[in-house]
Amino acid sequence: MGGHRFWAKLHHAYTGEIVLAACDEDILGRSIAIEDGFEAVISEGFYMGSLVDWEQLKSMLSNATIVNLVGNEVIDLAVREGIVPEAAFRTIGGVKHVQIMR
């Protein structure tokens, strides 16, 4: 899946959960309008770990118990490969988002 790169960061919760936060490379730091007066920020603190390609991200996905993906590219690839069901993601401010709990 050449050319696609993503910011990905693993968080280890005290409960034992492994949370993977990943987003398209070009949306890190961007604010997304949710509704009147509200926005979500694709924050560096949560998403900026390592810059990875799709194969590296898939490897990280296999170890995570909770997954948070944001971005049209990452969601499209995850849907295409059967990792995320088509009906599972939502589009907010033109950007796709999904959370997976295993």
VEXBA-757591 format. One record per atom (N, C-alpha, C): x, z, y negated; chain; residue number from 0. Coordinates in pm, 1 decimal. Each point is the difference from the previous one (the first is absolute). Layout:
residues N
+----------+----------+----------+--------+-----+
!        X !        Z !        Y ! chaine ! num !
+----------+----------+----------+--------+-----+
!        X !        Z !        Y !      A ! NUM !
...
+----------+----------+----------+--------+-----+
END
This chain:
residues 102
+----------+----------+----------+--------+-----+
!        X !        Z !        Y ! chaine ! num !
+----------+----------+----------+--------+-----+
!     86.0 !      0.0 !    116.4 !      A !   0 !
!    -86.0 !      0.0 !   -116.4 !      A !   0 !
!     90.5 !      0.0 !   -122.5 !      A !   0 !
!     80.8 !   -101.0 !     -9.9 !      A !   1 !
!    107.8 !     -6.4 !    -96.1 !      A !   1 !
!    -38.6 !     23.5 !   -144.6 !      A !   1 !
!     91.2 !     66.7 !    -69.8 !      A !   2 !
!    -13.9 !     17.9 !   -142.3 !      A !   2 !
!    -78.4 !    121.6 !    -45.3 !      A !   2 !
!    -86.3 !     52.6 !     83.0 !      A !   3 !
!    -80.0 !    115.5 !    -40.3 !      A !   3 !
!     85.7 !    125.9 !      9.7 !      A !   3 !
!     -1.2 !     78.0 !   -108.3 !      A !   4 !
!     69.3 !    129.1 !      1.4 !      A !   4 !
!    -95.6 !    105.7 !    -52.9 !      A !   4 !
!     20.6 !    121.3 !     49.5 !      A !   5 !
!    -90.8 !    109.4 !    -29.0 !      A !   5 !
!     78.2 !    127.9 !    -26.6 !      A !   5 !
!    -53.0 !     82.8 !    -88.7 !      A !   6 !
!     52.2 !    134.3 !    -16.4 !      A !   6 !
!    -66.4 !     87.0 !    105.2 !      A !   6 !
!     77.7 !     78.8 !     69.7 !      A !   7 !
!    -54.8 !     84.6 !    105.8 !      A !   7 !
!     70.9 !    135.4 !     -1.2 !      A !   7 !
!    -80.1 !    104.4 !     18.1 !      A !   8 !
!     56.0 !    135.1 !      0.8 !      A !   8 !
!    -73.6 !     83.7 !    103.4 !      A !   8 !
!     76.6 !     71.3 !     80.4 !      A !   9 !
!    -57.0 !     92.5 !     97.8 !      A !   9 !
!     -1.5 !    140.6 !    -59.0 !      A !   9 !
!   -113.6 !     66.0 !     13.8 !      A !  10 !
!    -16.0 !    138.3 !    -43.5 !      A !  10 !
!    -27.7 !     83.6 !    125.0 !      A !  10 !
!     69.4 !    110.5 !     13.5 !      A !  11 !
!    -19.8 !     89.0 !    114.1 !      A !  11 !
!    -74.4 !    124.3 !    -48.2 !      A !  11 !
!   -125.8 !     12.4 !     40.5 !      A !  12 !
!    -83.7 !    113.0 !    -42.0 !      A !  12 !
!     31.6 !    122.9 !     83.4 !      A !  12 !
!    -22.7 !    115.8 !    -56.7 !      A !  13 !
!     25.4 !    124.5 !     72.4 !      A !  13 !
!    -92.3 !     14.6 !    120.9 !      A !  13 !
!   -109.7 !    -76.6 !      3.0 !      A !  14 !
!    -93.4 !      3.1 !    113.3 !      A !  14 !
!     50.1 !    -82.3 !    117.9 !      A !  14 !
!    110.0 !    -72.9 !    -20.0 !      A !  15 !
!     53.2 !    -85.6 !    104.8 !      A !  15 !
!    -37.3 !   -146.1 !    -16.7 !      A !  15 !
!    -89.2 !    -28.2 !    -92.8 !      A !  16 !
!    -38.4 !   -139.2 !    -24.3 !      A !  16 !
!    117.2 !    -77.5 !    -59.7 !      A !  16 !
!      9.6 !   -126.2 !     36.4 !      A !  17 !
!     97.2 !    -90.7 !    -60.4 !      A !  17 !
!    -80.3 !   -102.4 !    -77.9 !      A !  17 !
!     14.5 !      3.8 !   -131.7 !      A !  18 !
!    -76.6 !    -86.4 !    -89.3 !      A !  18 !
!     88.9 !   -114.6 !    -45.5 !      A !  18 !
!    -44.8 !   -123.0 !     23.9 !      A !  19 !
!     69.7 !   -117.7 !    -50.5 !      A !  19 !
!    -75.8 !    -52.7 !   -119.9 !      A !  19 !
!     67.3 !     -7.1 !   -111.7 !      A !  20 !
!    -55.3 !    -60.4 !   -121.1 !      A !  20 !
!     76.6 !   -129.0 !    -25.0 !      A !  20 !
!    -71.6 !   -112.1 !     -9.7 !      A !  21 !
!     66.5 !   -128.1 !    -20.8 !      A !  21 !
!    -81.8 !    -86.3 !    -94.0 !      A !  21 !
!     70.9 !    -77.3 !    -82.7 !      A !  22 !
!    -67.8 !    -90.0 !    -93.7 !      A !  22 !
!     81.1 !   -127.5 !    -16.9 !      A !  22 !
!    -68.1 !   -103.6 !    -49.2 !      A !  23 !
!     68.8 !   -124.5 !    -33.3 !      A !  23 !
!    109.6 !     29.7 !   -102.6 !      A !  23 !
!    110.8 !    -70.5 !     11.3 !      A !  24 !
!    115.0 !     24.0 !    -87.6 !      A !  24 !
!    -36.4 !     -8.2 !   -148.5 !      A !  24 !
!    -83.9 !    -95.4 !    -35.8 !      A !  25 !
!    -25.0 !    -28.4 !   -141.7 !      A !  25 !
!   -105.6 !     88.2 !    -66.7 !      A !  25 !
!    -62.1 !     92.1 !     73.6 !      A !  26 !
!   -103.0 !     83.0 !    -64.2 !      A !  26 !
!     44.1 !    145.1 !    -21.0 !      A !  26 !
!    120.2 !     34.7 !     41.6 !      A !  27 !
!     48.8 !    135.8 !    -18.6 !      A !  27 !
!      0.1 !     34.6 !   -148.7 !      A !  27 !
!    -58.0 !    114.6 !    -33.7 !      A !  28 !
!     -7.1 !     44.4 !   -138.5 !      A !  28 !
!   -119.6 !    -52.1 !    -77.6 !      A !  28 !
!    -76.3 !    -87.7 !     60.9 !      A !  29 !
!   -115.1 !    -61.6 !    -66.6 !      A !  29 !
!   -121.3 !     93.3 !      1.5 !      A !  29 !
!    -80.2 !     -7.2 !   -104.9 !      A !  30 !
!   -127.6 !     71.9 !     -5.7 !      A !  30 !
!   -112.0 !    -96.0 !     35.3 !      A !  30 !
!    -95.2 !     47.9 !     79.8 !      A !  31 !
!   -112.8 !    -81.8 !     42.7 !      A !  31 !
!   -127.8 !     65.9 !    -49.6 !      A !  31 !
!    -79.5 !    -74.7 !    -73.4 !      A !  32 !
!   -126.6 !     52.5 !    -50.6 !      A !  32 !
!    -97.3 !     17.2 !    115.9 !      A !  32 !
!    -56.0 !    121.1 !     11.1 !      A !  33 !
!    -96.8 !     28.3 !    105.8 !      A !  33 !
!   -140.9 !    -19.6 !    -53.1 !      A !  33 !
!    -30.5 !     66.6 !   -110.5 !      A !  34 !
!   -127.7 !    -15.2 !    -68.3 !      A !  34 !
!     20.1 !     52.5 !   -140.9 !      A !  34 !
!   -103.0 !      0.2 !    -79.6 !      A !  35 !
!     10.7 !     38.5 !   -140.9 !      A !  35 !
!     80.8 !    127.8 !    -19.9 !      A !  35 !
!    115.4 !    -15.0 !    -62.8 !      A !  36 !
!     81.2 !    114.8 !    -34.3 !      A !  36 !
!     85.4 !     56.8 !    111.4 !      A !  36 !
!     -7.7 !    -54.0 !    119.4 !      A !  37 !
!     78.1 !     51.5 !    111.9 !      A !  37 !
!     93.5 !   -108.0 !     52.5 !      A !  37 !
!    119.3 !     43.2 !     39.9 !      A !  38 !
!     96.3 !    -93.1 !     57.6 !      A !  38 !
!     83.3 !     69.5 !    105.6 !      A !  38 !
!     56.7 !    -79.7 !     86.1 !      A !  39 !
!     92.9 !     50.0 !    101.7 !      A !  39 !
!    136.7 !    -59.1 !    -30.8 !      A !  39 !
!    102.8 !     79.2 !     17.8 !      A !  40 !
!    135.9 !    -46.0 !    -24.6 !      A !  40 !
!     72.1 !    -12.6 !    133.5 !      A !  40 !
!     61.7 !   -112.7 !     21.8 !      A !  41 !
!     82.1 !    -20.6 !    119.4 !      A !  41 !
!    134.5 !     65.2 !    -32.9 !      A !  41 !
!      9.5 !    129.1 !     25.9 !      A !  42 !
!    110.6 !     80.3 !    -52.9 !      A !  42 !
!    129.5 !    -14.2 !     79.3 !      A !  42 !
!    109.4 !      4.0 !    -75.0 !      A !  43 !
!    132.0 !     -6.6 !     61.8 !      A !  43 !
!     25.1 !    121.8 !     88.4 !      A !  43 !
!    -51.5 !    115.7 !    -40.8 !      A !  44 !
!     22.4 !    121.1 !     77.6 !      A !  44 !
!    -60.5 !     -5.3 !    139.0 !      A !  44 !
!   -110.5 !    -71.4 !     14.6 !      A !  45 !
!    -68.5 !     -6.8 !    129.1 !      A !  45 !
!     43.2 !   -120.6 !     82.6 !      A !  45 !
!     20.8 !   -114.7 !    -63.5 !      A !  46 !
!     25.5 !   -124.6 !     73.2 !      A !  46 !
!    146.2 !    -44.3 !      4.4 !      A !  46 !
!     81.6 !     38.8 !    -97.1 !      A !  47 !
!    134.7 !    -55.1 !     -9.0 !      A !  47 !
!     97.7 !     77.4 !     87.1 !      A !  47 !
!     20.8 !    -49.9 !    119.7 !      A !  48 !
!     98.9 !     54.6 !     91.3 !      A !  48 !
!    106.1 !   -105.5 !     21.6 !      A !  48 !
!    -30.8 !    -92.3 !     90.1 !      A !  49 !
!     90.3 !   -110.6 !     31.0 !      A !  49 !
!    -72.4 !   -132.2 !    -20.1 !      A !  49 !
!     74.7 !    -99.8 !    -39.9 !      A !  50 !
!    -53.7 !   -135.5 !    -10.9 !      A !  50 !
!     21.1 !    -66.5 !    135.5 !      A !  50 !
!   -110.3 !    -34.0 !     67.8 !      A !  51 !
!      8.4 !    -48.4 !    138.1 !      A !  51 !
!    -73.5 !   -132.7 !     16.1 !      A !  51 !
!     34.3 !    -71.0 !    107.2 !      A !  52 !
!    -73.9 !   -121.6 !     33.7 !      A !  52 !
!   -113.5 !     36.5 !     96.2 !      A !  52 !
!    -78.9 !    -98.6 !     39.5 !      A !  53 !
!   -117.3 !     25.7 !     83.6 !      A !  53 !
!     37.1 !     60.0 !    135.6 !      A !  53 !
!    105.2 !    -48.2 !     63.5 !      A !  54 !
!     38.9 !     51.9 !    131.0 !      A !  54 !
!     42.1 !    146.5 !     -9.9 !      A !  54 !
!     73.9 !     35.0 !   -104.8 !      A !  55 !
!     39.2 !    139.6 !    -19.5 !      A !  55 !
!   -122.4 !     87.0 !    -25.5 !      A !  55 !
!    -94.2 !    -51.5 !    -79.0 !      A !  56 !
!   -121.0 !     76.1 !    -29.4 !      A !  56 !
!    -82.3 !     22.0 !    126.3 !      A !  56 !
!    -11.0 !   -101.8 !     85.6 !      A !  57 !
!    -74.2 !     16.2 !    126.3 !      A !  57 !
!     62.2 !    109.8 !     85.6 !      A !  57 !
!    130.9 !      9.9 !      1.2 !      A !  58 !
!     67.5 !    105.3 !     75.7 !      A !  58 !
!    -34.8 !    137.5 !    -57.1 !      A !  58 !
!     -3.8 !     10.9 !   -131.5 !      A !  59 !
!    -37.5 !    126.3 !    -64.4 !      A !  59 !
!   -145.5 !     34.5 !     29.5 !      A !  59 !
!    -86.0 !   -101.0 !      5.5 !      A !  60 !
!   -141.9 !     21.1 !     28.9 !      A !  60 !
!    -20.7 !     64.6 !    136.4 !      A !  60 !
!     82.6 !    -37.2 !     96.0 !      A !  61 !
!    -18.8 !     49.0 !    136.3 !      A !  61 !
!     22.1 !    150.3 !     10.9 !      A !  61 !
!     75.8 !     59.0 !    -92.1 !      A !  62 !
!     28.4 !    143.4 !      4.6 !      A !  62 !
!    -94.3 !     84.0 !    -85.2 !      A !  62 !
!    -77.4 !    -62.4 !    -85.7 !      A !  63 !
!    -82.5 !     73.6 !    -95.6 !      A !  63 !
!   -133.0 !     43.6 !     61.9 !      A !  63 !
!    -44.7 !    119.4 !    -39.7 !      A !  64 !
!   -131.4 !     48.7 !     43.1 !      A !  64 !
!   -104.8 !    -24.5 !   -108.3 !      A !  64 !
!     44.3 !    -14.4 !   -123.8 !      A !  65 !
!    -86.7 !    -36.3 !   -111.9 !      A !  65 !
!     69.8 !   -112.1 !    -75.8 !      A !  65 !
!    -75.2 !   -105.2 !    -32.4 !      A !  66 !
!     57.3 !   -116.7 !    -67.0 !      A !  66 !
!    -80.3 !    -28.6 !   -126.0 !      A !  66 !
!     70.7 !    -22.6 !   -109.7 !      A !  67 !
!    -61.0 !    -36.0 !   -127.2 !      A !  67 !
!     66.8 !   -129.3 !    -45.2 !      A !  67 !
!    -74.4 !   -110.3 !      4.1 !      A !  68 !
!     52.0 !   -131.0 !    -40.2 !      A !  68 !
!    -73.2 !    -48.3 !   -124.2 !      A !  68 !
!     75.8 !    -51.8 !    -96.4 !      A !  69 !
!    -57.9 !    -55.4 !   -121.9 !      A !  69 !
!     68.6 !   -131.9 !    -30.7 !      A !  69 !
!    -80.9 !   -102.9 !    -23.2 !      A !  70 !
!     53.9 !   -130.7 !    -38.2 !      A !  70 !
!    -60.9 !   -110.0 !     83.5 !      A !  70 !
!    -21.2 !   -112.1 !    -62.8 !      A !  71 !
!    -64.3 !   -111.8 !     68.1 !      A !  71 !
!     87.3 !    -58.6 !    110.5 !      A !  71 !
!    131.8 !     -7.3 !    -22.1 !      A !  72 !
!     89.0 !    -56.5 !    102.2 !      A !  72 !
!      7.2 !     88.2 !    123.5 !      A !  72 !
!     23.0 !    129.2 !    -19.4 !      A !  73 !
!     15.5 !     90.0 !    114.8 !      A !  73 !
!   -130.0 !     10.0 !     79.7 !      A !  73 !
!   -112.7 !      3.8 !    -67.8 !      A !  74 !
!   -128.3 !      7.8 !     70.6 !      A !  74 !
!    -27.9 !   -130.1 !     73.8 !      A !  74 !
!     25.7 !   -113.9 !    -63.7 !      A !  75 !
!    -23.4 !   -128.6 !     67.6 !      A !  75 !
!     82.3 !    -11.3 !    127.9 !      A !  75 !
!    125.9 !     41.6 !     -4.2 !      A !  76 !
!     84.6 !     -4.9 !    119.9 !      A !  76 !
!    -50.8 !     98.4 !    105.7 !      A !  76 !
!    -39.2 !    119.4 !    -41.6 !      A !  77 !
!    -49.8 !    100.0 !     94.7 !      A !  77 !
!   -129.5 !    -45.9 !     66.6 !      A !  77 !
!    -86.9 !    -66.7 !    -74.8 !      A !  78 !
!   -124.1 !    -53.6 !     57.7 !      A !  78 !
!     34.2 !   -113.9 !     95.9 !      A !  78 !
!     87.0 !    -91.5 !    -42.0 !      A !  79 !
!     37.4 !   -115.4 !     82.4 !      A !  79 !
!     58.3 !     42.8 !    134.4 !      A !  79 !
!     73.9 !    111.0 !      1.3 !      A !  80 !
!     63.4 !     46.6 !    124.0 !      A !  80 !
!    -84.1 !    102.5 !     75.8 !      A !  80 !
!   -121.7 !     25.5 !    -46.8 !      A !  81 !
!    -90.1 !     89.3 !     72.0 !      A !  81 !
!     26.9 !    147.8 !    -19.5 !      A !  81 !
!     80.7 !     34.5 !    -97.2 !      A !  82 !
!     30.3 !    140.5 !    -26.4 !      A !  82 !
!   -113.7 !     65.4 !    -78.2 !      A !  82 !
!    -58.9 !    -76.9 !    -89.6 !      A !  83 !
!   -111.2 !     47.1 !    -83.1 !      A !  83 !
!   -120.3 !    -90.6 !     24.0 !      A !  83 !
!   -114.4 !     56.4 !     36.1 !      A !  84 !
!   -120.6 !    -82.3 !     13.7 !      A !  84 !
!    -42.8 !    -57.8 !   -135.7 !      A !  84 !
!    -52.1 !   -120.6 !      1.7 !      A !  85 !
!    -42.4 !    -68.6 !   -122.8 !      A !  85 !
!    -93.1 !     86.4 !    -84.6 !      A !  85 !
!    -90.3 !     73.5 !     63.3 !      A !  86 !
!    -99.3 !     78.9 !    -73.1 !      A !  86 !
!     54.1 !    134.3 !    -49.0 !      A !  86 !
!    124.0 !     33.7 !     32.0 !      A !  87 !
!     50.9 !    133.4 !    -30.0 !      A !  87 !
!     51.9 !     16.0 !   -142.5 !      A !  87 !
!     49.3 !   -106.3 !    -60.6 !      A !  88 !
!     59.9 !     15.6 !   -132.3 !      A !  88 !
!   -103.5 !    -16.0 !   -111.0 !      A !  88 !
!     33.5 !     52.2 !   -116.6 !      A !  89 !
!    -81.2 !    -15.1 !   -120.2 !      A !  89 !
!     84.3 !    -67.6 !   -106.7 !      A !  89 !
!    -64.5 !    -70.0 !    -89.6 !      A !  90 !
!     69.7 !    -61.1 !   -112.8 !      A !  90 !
!    -37.1 !     78.0 !   -125.7 !      A !  90 !
!    102.6 !     49.6 !    -67.5 !      A !  91 !
!    -18.6 !     79.6 !   -120.3 !      A !  91 !
!     79.5 !    -66.4 !   -111.8 !      A !  91 !
!    -68.2 !    -40.6 !   -103.8 !      A !  92 !
!     70.0 !    -64.9 !   -111.1 !      A !  92 !
!     76.7 !   -123.2 !     42.2 !      A !  92 !
!    -51.9 !    -71.4 !    100.7 !      A !  93 !
!     64.9 !   -121.4 !     48.6 !      A !  93 !
!    112.1 !     23.0 !     99.4 !      A !  93 !
!     24.3 !    125.7 !     37.0 !      A !  94 !
!    109.1 !     33.4 !     92.7 !      A !  94 !
!    -59.3 !     65.0 !    124.8 !      A !  94 !
!     42.6 !    -47.9 !    116.3 !      A !  95 !
!    -49.1 !     53.3 !    127.0 !      A !  95 !
!     66.5 !    133.7 !     32.9 !      A !  95 !
!    -77.9 !     88.8 !     63.5 !      A !  96 !
!     47.9 !    133.7 !     35.8 !      A !  96 !
!    -64.7 !     42.8 !    131.5 !      A !  96 !
!     76.6 !     67.8 !     84.5 !      A !  97 !
!    -53.9 !     55.5 !    123.8 !      A !  97 !
!     72.0 !    129.3 !     34.5 !      A !  97 !
!    -74.3 !     90.5 !     62.0 !      A !  98 !
!     58.9 !    120.8 !     56.1 !      A !  98 !
!    -37.2 !      4.2 !    148.2 !      A !  98 !
!     99.1 !     32.0 !     82.3 !      A !  99 !
!    -19.8 !      5.3 !    144.9 !      A !  99 !
!     41.3 !    138.9 !     46.6 !      A !  99 !
!    -84.1 !     61.3 !     79.1 !      A ! 100 !
!     34.5 !    129.2 !     60.5 !      A ! 100 !
!     -8.0 !    -15.3 !    150.0 !      A ! 100 !
!    105.7 !     36.9 !     67.7 !      A ! 101 !
!      6.6 !    -19.7 !    145.2 !      A ! 101 !
!    -10.4 !    131.0 !     72.7 !      A ! 101 !
+----------+----------+----------+--------+-----+
END
